[in-house]
Amino acid sequence: MQRKIALMVVVPAALFLSACSSNPSKQDIGTVTGAVVGGVVGSSLTYGSTAGTVAGAVAGGYVGRVVGRDLERKK
């Protein structure tokens, strides 16, 4: 269980930090943030189920991307 949580934090953080060489868009930030939050919520709601974690991450990433894209358009 701790290994899953560590991977859920480390992998998105590594991807996010690797994108720091260029300025990430609000859409990119929203996607990563949504995926992390969605994965944590999905894991919590399904008592650590891998399928729940993945489904939550996918749904959260999608919602985060949509919100980030809307914020980009409002510039």
Long-range contacts (C-beta under 8 A, 24 or more apart in sequence): 1-48, 4-43, 4-48, 4-50, 4-53, 5-43, 8-36, 8-39, 8-40, 8-43, 8-53, 8-57, 9-36, 12-36, 25-68, 25-72, 26-68, 26-69, 26-71, 26-72, 27-65, 27-68, 27-69, 27-71, 27-72, 28-68, 29-68, 30-64, 30-65, 30-66, 30-67, 30-68, 30-69, 30-71, 31-61, 31-64, 31-65, 31-68, 32-61, 32-64, 33-64, 34-60, 34-61, 34-62, 34-63, 34-64, 34-65, 34-67, 35-60, 35-61, 35-64, 36-60, 37-64, 38-63, 38-64
